Amino acid sequence: MNSKALAVLGCSLLLLILAECQEKEKPPKATEKKVTKEPKPNKLKPPKATGEKLHQAVAKPPKGKARVKPTAPPRQVHQPASILTRVVTRGQFQKVPDSLTLTAGDTLELRCRGRSVRWRFPAYLEDEEEGRLRIKHFERHSQLLVVNSRAADTGEYSCWSFQCRDSECQDGEDRTGKAFIFFTDPQELFVPTEDYYEVVQLRTNHPTLLPCQVTSPLAKVTLHREFPPEEVAVDGIDISYDVKRGFVIHRPRPSYAGSLFCMASLAGVRQISTKYMLIYINYPSSVPKPTVSASATTVRAGENFNVTCTVFGEPEVAVDFTWEYPGQQIGRPPYSRERADLARRGGQVQQESESILYIDEARAIDEGLYTCSAMNLQGTTTVSTRVQVLPATPAPRAARSG
């Protein structure tokens, strides 16, 4: 063999040895890969890839948060800001909450934004003659000032502005503000009134309010009957209590009639309110629906006739009748009679109220329109009918003798 052949053979042997060494080193590497691949969910990425993933997570917020953000601005748009603010100190303003508690003697200063502003406040302040209420209008707002406040000033304060264009003003529905303000006084737990007794109609057609308003929302208030002395149960269904209004009787009944009063207690002080005399009234659900008819639409002079007005309605609901008729012009008094009886009509028991107008010996003046007005607590309804009076029938002539 020459030297070239030996060199080639040596290189081949060297390559074979290197290949075997590489084959022996491969199994350990494969074992390492299997260990790293077993926990597939926590599979690690190369450093470069991991860095890119973290960068993307920081740059792009999660999808859940991206959905919440667009919904926030519309909610704020649908909630118009109140135009009513309170001046706490000079240059410092505060948004007025739904209810605010101050101490009697404090000064109340409210401001309402707008070019044309109207105010509403407790009627007591409007009738008060000491000038403690002051209202001033400025170019872009209006000021309401109450000095030397009292417990009687407790109530709702509100304002609204007008949208004025070319001297025409319209109410701005979203330009309103209101707040209920308590003026606490340890000597006056109830808002003072001038009446010792107040008559309240306990009507069956709508809830009844006993307006025993307190000067502090912290006062505990109960409802009581004077005779016999007992506390009236307040269950929130038949009777409920509102600290801004008083007690509301949602289902008026005859058993609630009588003398009732409220009792308030706070910090060891106990007081009673104005006494309310409740009068039960079976209030009708609608105005009366009368019908009117005459015994005869055409009569001869000298004959008698009558006109009847009838109302079918709810039992125990009083109906009053009034008449207008031609004979009133000369003071011709007719005879009338009224009655009310229960009658079954359409499968229901109703009250039949009736007024009958009697006209004796009809005259020419009795011809015309007869109008009946039926009235109950809900209102009045009027119906009419016409009666014609003809000349008297001429008496037959006696036969002539021959």
C-alpha positions as CSV (number, residue, x, y, z in Angstrom):
1,M,0.0,0.0,0.0
2,N,1.1,3.4,-0.8
3,S,0.9,6.3,1.6
4,K,-2.3,7.7,0.1
5,A,-4.2,4.5,0.6
6,L,-3.1,4.4,4.2
7,A,-4.2,7.9,4.8
8,V,-7.7,7.2,3.4
9,L,-8.0,4.1,5.4
10,G,-7.0,5.9,8.6
11,C,-9.6,8.7,8.0
12,S,-12.3,6.1,7.5
13,L,-11.5,4.4,10.7
14,L,-11.5,7.7,12.5
15,L,-14.9,8.6,11.2
16,L,-16.3,5.2,12.3
17,I,-15.0,5.7,15.8
18,L,-16.5,9.2,16.0
19,A,-19.9,7.9,14.8
20,E,-20.0,5.2,17.4
21,C,-19.1,7.8,20.1
22,Q,-22.0,10.0,18.9
23,E,-24.4,7.0,19.0
24,K,-23.4,6.3,22.6
25,E,-24.0,9.9,23.6
26,K,-27.6,10.1,22.1
27,P,-29.5,8.0,24.7
28,P,-28.8,10.3,27.6
29,K,-30.0,13.3,25.5
30,A,-33.2,11.6,24.6
31,T,-33.9,10.7,28.3
32,E,-33.5,14.4,29.2
33,K,-36.0,15.4,26.6
34,K,-38.6,12.9,27.9
35,V,-38.3,14.3,31.4
36,T,-38.9,17.9,30.2
37,K,-41.9,16.8,28.1
38,E,-43.8,14.9,30.7
39,P,-45.6,17.9,32.3
40,K,-47.0,19.1,29.0
41,P,-49.2,21.9,30.5
42,N,-46.1,23.5,32.1
43,K,-43.9,23.0,29.1
44,L,-41.1,25.6,29.1
45,K,-40.4,27.7,26.0
46,P,-37.0,29.0,25.0
47,P,-36.1,32.3,26.6
48,K,-36.7,34.3,23.5
49,A,-40.2,33.0,22.9
50,T,-41.1,33.4,26.6
51,G,-40.0,37.0,26.5
52,E,-42.2,37.7,23.5
53,K,-45.2,36.1,25.1
54,L,-44.9,38.2,28.3
55,H,-44.5,41.3,26.2
56,Q,-47.7,40.5,24.3
57,A,-49.6,39.9,27.6
58,V,-48.6,43.3,28.9
59,A,-49.4,45.1,25.7
60,K,-52.8,43.5,25.2
61,P,-55.2,43.4,28.1
62,P,-57.4,40.3,28.7
63,K,-60.6,40.0,26.6
64,G,-62.8,40.1,29.7
65,K,-61.6,43.5,30.8
66,A,-61.9,44.8,27.2
67,R,-65.6,44.0,27.2
68,V,-66.3,45.8,30.5
69,K,-64.7,49.2,29.6
70,P,-67.0,50.1,26.7
71,T,-70.1,49.6,28.9
72,A,-69.0,52.1,31.6
73,P,-69.4,55.4,29.6
74,P,-73.1,54.7,28.6
75,R,-74.0,54.2,32.2
76,Q,-72.6,57.6,33.1
77,V,-74.4,59.2,30.2
78,H,-77.9,58.0,31.4
79,Q,-77.4,59.5,34.9
80,P,-77.7,63.3,34.5
81,A,-75.8,65.3,37.1
82,S,-78.0,67.1,39.6
83,I,-78.1,70.9,39.2
84,L,-78.5,71.4,42.9
85,T,-75.5,72.0,45.2
86,R,-75.0,73.2,48.7
87,V,-72.5,75.9,49.7
88,V,-70.6,74.5,52.7
89,T,-68.2,77.4,53.1
90,R,-67.3,80.3,50.9
91,G,-66.0,78.9,47.6
92,Q,-66.6,75.3,48.7
93,F,-69.6,73.4,47.2
94,Q,-71.0,70.0,47.9
95,K,-73.3,67.8,45.9
96,V,-76.6,67.5,47.8
97,P,-77.6,63.9,48.7
98,D,-81.2,62.6,48.6
99,S,-81.4,63.5,52.3
100,L,-79.4,65.8,54.4
101,T,-79.4,66.4,58.2
102,L,-78.6,69.8,59.6
103,T,-79.0,71.4,63.1
104,A,-81.7,73.9,63.7
105,G,-80.0,77.3,63.7
106,D,-77.7,76.5,60.8
107,T,-77.8,78.5,57.6
108,L,-78.8,76.6,54.5
109,E,-77.5,77.9,51.2
110,L,-78.4,76.0,48.0
111,R,-77.5,76.8,44.4
112,C,-79.3,75.7,41.3
113,R,-77.6,75.9,37.9
114,G,-79.6,77.4,35.1
115,R,-80.6,80.6,33.4
116,S,-84.3,80.4,34.4
117,V,-84.7,78.6,37.7
118,R,-87.8,77.8,39.8
119,W,-87.8,76.6,43.4
120,R,-90.1,74.4,45.6
121,F,-89.8,74.4,49.3
122,P,-92.0,73.8,52.5
123,A,-95.1,75.9,52.4
124,Y,-94.4,77.1,55.9
125,L,-91.4,79.1,54.6
126,E,-93.5,80.8,52.0
127,D,-96.0,82.0,54.6
128,E,-93.3,83.0,57.1
129,E,-93.1,86.8,57.5
130,E,-89.7,87.1,59.2
131,G,-87.8,87.1,56.0
132,R,-85.6,84.1,56.8
133,L,-86.1,82.8,53.2
134,R,-84.2,84.6,50.5
135,I,-84.0,83.8,46.9
136,K,-81.7,85.5,44.4
137,H,-81.5,84.9,40.6
138,F,-78.2,85.3,38.8
139,E,-77.2,84.9,35.1
140,R,-76.2,81.3,35.3
141,H,-77.6,80.1,38.7
142,S,-80.1,80.8,41.4
143,Q,-79.5,81.0,45.2
144,L,-81.8,79.9,48.0
145,L,-80.9,81.0,51.5
146,V,-82.5,80.0,54.8
147,V,-81.1,81.8,57.8
148,N,-81.8,81.0,61.5
149,S,-83.3,77.7,60.5
150,R,-85.9,76.0,62.6
151,A,-87.3,72.5,63.0
152,A,-90.4,73.6,61.1
153,D,-88.2,74.2,58.0
154,T,-87.8,70.4,57.6
155,G,-89.0,69.2,54.2
156,E,-88.2,68.7,50.6
157,Y,-86.3,71.4,48.7
158,S,-86.1,71.1,44.9
159,C,-85.4,73.2,41.8
160,W,-85.7,72.9,38.1
161,S,-84.5,75.1,35.2
162,F,-86.2,76.2,31.9
163,Q,-84.7,76.0,28.5
164,C,-85.3,79.4,27.0
165,R,-84.9,80.2,23.3
166,D,-86.3,83.4,21.7
167,S,-88.3,84.2,24.8
168,E,-90.0,80.8,24.8
169,C,-89.2,78.7,27.8
170,Q,-89.7,74.9,28.2
171,D,-89.2,72.6,31.2
172,G,-85.9,70.7,31.1
173,E,-86.7,67.2,32.3
174,D,-83.0,66.4,33.0
175,R,-82.4,69.7,34.6
176,T,-83.8,69.0,38.1
177,G,-82.5,68.6,41.6
178,K,-84.1,67.8,44.9
179,A,-83.2,66.8,48.5
180,F,-85.1,66.2,51.8
181,I,-83.5,68.3,54.5
182,F,-83.9,67.5,58.3
183,F,-83.4,70.4,60.8
184,T,-82.9,68.5,64.0
185,D,-84.0,70.1,67.3
186,P,-83.8,68.1,70.6
187,Q,-86.9,70.0,71.8
188,E,-89.0,69.3,68.6
189,L,-89.0,65.7,67.4
190,F,-92.0,66.4,65.2
191,V,-92.2,69.2,62.6
192,P,-94.4,71.8,64.5
193,T,-97.9,72.5,63.3
194,E,-100.5,75.0,64.4
195,D,-103.3,72.5,64.6
196,Y,-103.9,70.4,67.7
197,Y,-106.5,68.2,65.9
198,E,-106.5,67.5,62.2
199,V,-109.4,65.9,60.4
200,V,-108.4,63.2,57.8
201,Q,-110.7,61.5,55.4
202,L,-110.2,57.7,55.4
203,R,-111.3,57.1,51.8
204,T,-111.7,53.6,50.4
205,N,-110.4,54.6,46.9
206,H,-106.8,55.6,47.7
207,P,-104.2,55.4,50.6
208,T,-104.5,57.8,53.5
209,L,-101.5,59.7,54.8
210,L,-100.9,60.7,58.4
211,P,-98.2,63.4,57.9
212,C,-96.4,63.2,61.2
213,Q,-93.0,64.2,59.9
214,V,-90.0,64.0,62.3
215,T,-87.0,66.4,62.4
216,S,-84.5,63.6,62.7
217,P,-84.2,60.4,60.7
218,L,-82.9,58.7,63.8
219,A,-86.1,59.1,65.8
220,K,-88.1,55.9,66.4
221,V,-91.8,56.5,65.5
222,T,-94.8,54.4,66.4
223,L,-98.5,54.8,65.7
224,H,-101.1,54.9,68.5
225,R,-104.9,55.0,69.0
226,E,-106.2,57.4,71.6
227,F,-109.4,55.5,72.6
228,P,-109.0,52.8,73.6
229,P,-105.3,53.5,74.2
230,E,-103.3,51.0,72.2
231,E,-100.4,50.8,69.6
232,V,-101.5,50.3,66.0
233,A,-99.6,47.5,64.3
234,V,-97.5,48.6,61.3
235,D,-96.8,45.6,59.1
236,G,-95.6,47.4,55.9
237,I,-98.6,46.0,54.0
238,D,-101.8,47.5,55.4
239,I,-99.8,50.4,57.1
240,S,-96.3,51.5,56.3
241,Y,-94.0,54.2,57.6
242,D,-91.8,56.7,55.6
243,V,-89.5,58.9,57.5
244,K,-90.0,61.7,54.9
245,R,-93.8,61.5,54.9
246,G,-95.3,59.7,57.9
247,F,-97.6,56.8,58.2
248,V,-99.5,55.6,55.1
249,I,-102.7,53.5,55.4
250,H,-102.8,51.6,52.2
251,R,-106.0,49.7,52.8
252,P,-108.5,52.0,54.6
253,R,-111.0,50.2,56.8
254,P,-113.8,51.3,59.2
255,S,-111.8,49.9,62.1
256,Y,-109.1,52.5,61.5
257,A,-111.5,55.4,62.1
258,G,-111.1,57.4,65.3
259,S,-108.4,59.5,66.9
260,L,-104.8,58.5,66.2
261,F,-101.4,60.0,66.9
262,C,-97.7,59.3,66.4
263,M,-95.1,59.0,69.1
264,A,-91.4,59.7,68.6
265,S,-88.5,58.9,70.9
266,L,-84.9,59.9,70.6
267,A,-82.0,60.2,73.1
268,G,-84.4,59.7,76.1
269,V,-86.9,62.3,74.8
270,R,-90.4,61.2,73.9
271,Q,-93.1,63.3,72.2
272,I,-96.5,62.9,70.5
273,S,-97.6,64.5,67.3
274,T,-100.8,66.3,66.2
275,K,-103.8,64.1,66.8
276,Y,-105.6,63.0,63.6
277,M,-109.3,62.4,63.6
278,L,-109.9,59.8,60.9
279,I,-113.4,59.8,59.3
280,Y,-114.2,56.7,57.3
281,I,-115.8,57.4,53.9
282,N,-116.9,54.7,51.5
283,Y,-115.6,56.5,48.5
284,P,-117.2,55.7,45.1
285,S,-115.1,54.2,42.4
286,S,-116.6,56.5,39.7
287,V,-118.9,59.4,39.1
288,P,-122.7,58.5,39.0
289,K,-124.3,57.5,35.7
290,P,-127.9,58.8,35.9
291,T,-130.8,58.2,33.5
292,V,-133.8,60.6,33.3
293,S,-137.2,60.0,31.9
294,A,-140.6,61.7,32.0
295,S,-143.9,59.9,32.5
296,A,-145.0,61.6,29.3
297,T,-143.1,63.6,26.8
298,T,-146.2,65.4,25.7
299,V,-149.0,66.5,28.1
300,R,-152.0,68.8,27.9
301,A,-152.3,71.9,30.1
302,G,-153.9,71.0,33.4
303,E,-152.6,67.4,33.4
304,N,-150.1,66.0,35.9
305,F,-146.8,64.5,35.1
306,N,-143.4,63.6,36.7
307,V,-139.8,63.3,35.7
308,T,-137.6,60.5,37.3
309,C,-133.8,60.5,37.6
310,T,-132.2,57.2,38.5
311,V,-128.7,56.1,39.5
312,F,-127.4,52.5,40.0
313,G,-124.2,52.5,42.0
314,E,-122.2,51.0,44.8
315,P,-124.0,50.2,48.1
316,E,-123.7,52.8,50.9
317,V,-122.5,55.5,48.5
318,A,-124.6,58.6,48.9
319,V,-125.9,60.4,45.7
320,D,-127.3,63.9,45.8
321,F,-129.7,65.2,43.2
322,T,-130.4,68.7,41.9
323,W,-132.9,69.8,39.3
324,E,-133.3,72.6,36.8
325,Y,-136.6,73.0,35.1
326,P,-138.7,75.7,33.3
327,G,-141.1,76.4,36.2
328,Q,-138.2,77.8,38.3
329,Q,-138.3,81.0,36.3
330,I,-141.6,82.0,38.1
331,G,-140.8,80.3,41.4
332,R,-143.2,77.4,40.6
333,P,-142.3,74.8,43.2
334,P,-142.7,71.2,42.2
335,Y,-143.0,68.3,44.5
336,S,-140.0,66.0,44.7
337,R,-139.2,62.7,46.5
338,E,-136.0,60.8,46.9
339,R,-135.3,57.2,47.9
340,A,-132.4,54.7,47.9
341,D,-132.9,50.9,48.0
342,L,-130.7,47.9,47.3
343,A,-131.5,46.0,44.1
344,R,-130.0,43.1,42.3
345,R,-128.9,44.0,38.8
346,G,-126.8,42.0,36.4
347,G,-126.1,39.4,39.1
348,Q,-124.8,42.0,41.5
349,V,-126.3,43.9,44.4
350,Q,-126.4,47.6,43.7
351,Q,-127.9,50.7,45.3
352,E,-130.7,52.3,43.3
353,S,-130.9,56.0,44.1
354,E,-133.9,57.9,42.6
355,S,-135.3,61.4,42.6
356,I,-138.8,62.1,41.3
357,L,-140.0,65.5,40.3
358,Y,-143.8,66.0,40.4
359,I,-145.6,68.7,38.3
360,D,-149.3,69.1,39.0
361,E,-151.7,70.9,36.6
362,A,-149.2,71.6,33.9
363,R,-149.0,75.1,32.4
364,A,-147.5,76.5,29.3
365,I,-144.5,77.7,31.4
366,D,-143.7,74.1,32.3
367,E,-142.8,73.2,28.8
368,G,-139.0,72.9,28.2
369,L,-135.9,71.0,29.3
370,Y,-135.8,69.1,32.6
371,T,-132.2,68.6,33.8
372,C,-131.1,66.3,36.5
373,S,-127.6,66.5,38.1
374,A,-126.4,63.5,40.1
375,M,-123.4,64.0,42.4
376,N,-121.2,61.9,44.5
377,L,-117.7,62.3,46.0
378,Q,-116.1,61.6,42.6
379,G,-118.0,64.2,40.6
380,T,-121.2,65.2,38.9
381,T,-123.1,63.9,35.8
382,T,-125.9,65.8,34.2
383,V,-128.7,64.4,32.0
384,S,-131.8,66.1,30.4
385,T,-135.2,65.3,28.8
386,R,-137.7,67.6,27.1
387,V,-141.4,67.9,27.9
388,Q,-144.0,69.5,25.6
389,V,-147.2,71.1,27.0
390,L,-150.1,71.4,24.6
391,P,-153.2,73.6,25.0
392,A,-156.0,72.1,27.1
393,T,-158.6,70.1,25.2
394,P,-161.6,72.3,24.6
395,A,-164.7,71.3,26.5
396,P,-167.5,69.8,24.3
397,R,-170.3,72.3,23.6
398,A,-173.8,71.5,25.0
399,A,-176.4,70.4,22.4
400,R,-178.8,73.2,21.3
401,S,-182.5,72.8,22.0
402,G,-184.9,73.0,18.9
